[in-house]
Amino acid sequence: MSETIELVRFSVHPDRRDEFLRDRPGAIAALREAFPGLIEARLAELEDGTWIDVVRWRSKAEAETAAAECSTIPVVRDWMATIAEVQEFTHATVRDAVLA
């Protein structure tokens, strides 16, 4: 099993930015409960106003299962509704990691 990174670049509805930020911790907690392969999730805002979510998974299979089934979780589905457009969604196998 190889650790996998899920990389998502997206925009948020401008009038729902506060809701997006407020509800994300609950959505991530619900994802972790439903999909225990979720290791970590980091969110970053780019200068152009788009966002990048970097999510670490134990395996690609667990990441793909979560991607296929996450919208069945009400709190996650509600949080995802604050997203206006997904520009990129991809999975990558981790080949090296250096921890500080």
SULDALIN-V219157 format. One record per pair of residues at least 24 apart in sequence whose ideal C-beta (glycine too) atoms are under 7 Angstrom apart, sorted by the first residue. I is the first residue (numbers start at 0). GAP is how many residues later the second one is. Records with the same first field share a line. If there is no record, write none. Layout:
I->GAP / GAP
This chain:
0->57 / 58
1->57 / 58 / 91 / 92
2->53 / 54 / 55 / 91
3->53 / 55 / 56 / 59 / 87 / 88 / 89 / 90
4->49 / 51 / 87 / 89
5->49 / 51 / 57 / 85
6->45 / 47 / 81 / 83 / 85
7->45 / 78 / 80 / 81
8->41 / 43 / 78 / 79
9->40 / 41 / 73 / 75 / 76 / 77
10->38 / 39 / 73 / 74
11->39 / 70 / 71 / 72
12->69 / 71
15->66
18->63
19->62
22->55 / 56
23->55
25->49
26->48 / 49 / 52
29->43 / 45 / 46
30->35 / 39 / 45
33->39
34->27 / 30 / 31
36->25
37->28
49->37
59->31 / 33
62->28
63->27
